[in-house]
Amino acid sequence: MTSIGRHSYDEAVLSYLTWRNRITAIMALMRSVSNLEVFEMLLKQSQPVELNVSKTLRFVSFAAGILGLLTILLATLAYIPGHPEFSPLNTFLSDIGDTPGWPQALFNSGMLIVAPLRYLVLVLFAMRMVQLGAGRRFGLAVLVIGFIATFGTIAMTAVPFSTAPAVHKAGIGLYFLGVVFLQSIIFVKEWSMKKLPRILPLASFSLVAMFLIFFAGFMLYEFEVIGRTMAVTTEWLCGLVSIIWVFVHGIVLGRDLG
């Protein structure tokens, strides 16, 4: 075979292989597209999974409330042996969370779990209220302010007062202001929605009132105007009323309101 003929033969083989590769690639692409179309068709035929907001809210609310109660109870039981003088009239909750050992471990770890769980309650609460006609702006306000309050809770829990007073106090401020503004907005909206049972806005108003009373009592205690008892007692009541709010809203909004 001459060199010219050999060269033409090589070009023909190369051209054949090139086109064969192209055809193979096109066929592979067609198979991929076909598989994708089948996948999309299956997705369209499958039934979407719908979240039952009311039932989920009820479940998460009970989980958050029970975990909050257990955290306070177990941390208190761990605190008492080393502090026989303990009393809800003279011992701040924050004193328990700032006590090294089991009291601090149980209280702070429990609260760090409860905080995001409580925010999930707020997310489901906002979704449920939007379903009942509260409006998307209200739902967005609950999510944003609730996030600020939750961040404050995590900051003051993760950083005890003895470790970094400034960070701890900043967390308290965010938590306090977040709860007061959030519950005030919730109270106004719940009161305006006539289809909602009156126990809901009353629970929200009670929480706002308790936090304001605690703030007033704590400031008077800091300036040595009054004794320690009022500030300590109202702090415990704030925790209790917060848990009651979670239970009440989970129970009421967890059922069909028509």
QUIWO-V144130 format. One line per field, one symbol per residue. phi: phi as a letter, one per 40 degrees, with the letter a starting at -180 (. if undefined). burial: I if it has 9 or more other ideal C-beta (glycine too) atoms within 8 Angstrom, else O. Layout:
phi = ???
burial = ???
This chain:
phi = .cccccccccccccccccccccccccccccccccccccccccccccccccccccccccccccccccccccccccccccccdcaccdaccbbcdccccbcdhcdcccccccccccdcccccdcccccccccdchcgcccccccccccccccccccccccbcdccadcccccccccccccccccccccdccccccccccccccccccccccccccccccccccccfcbccdcccccccccccccccdcccccccccbcbg
burial = OOOOOIOOIOOOOOOOOOOOOOOOOOOOOOOOOOOOOOOOOOOOOOOOOOOOIIOIIIIIIIIIIOIIIIIIOIIIOIIIOOIOOIOOOIIOIOOIIIIOOOIIOIIIOIIIIIIOIIIIIIIIIIIIIIOIOIOOOIIIIIIOIIIIIIIIIIIIIOIIOOOOOOIIIIIIIIIIIIIIIIIIIIIOIIOOIOOIOOOIIOIIIIIIOIIIIIIOIIOIIOOOOOOOOIIIIIIIIIIOIIIIIIIIIIIIIIOOOO
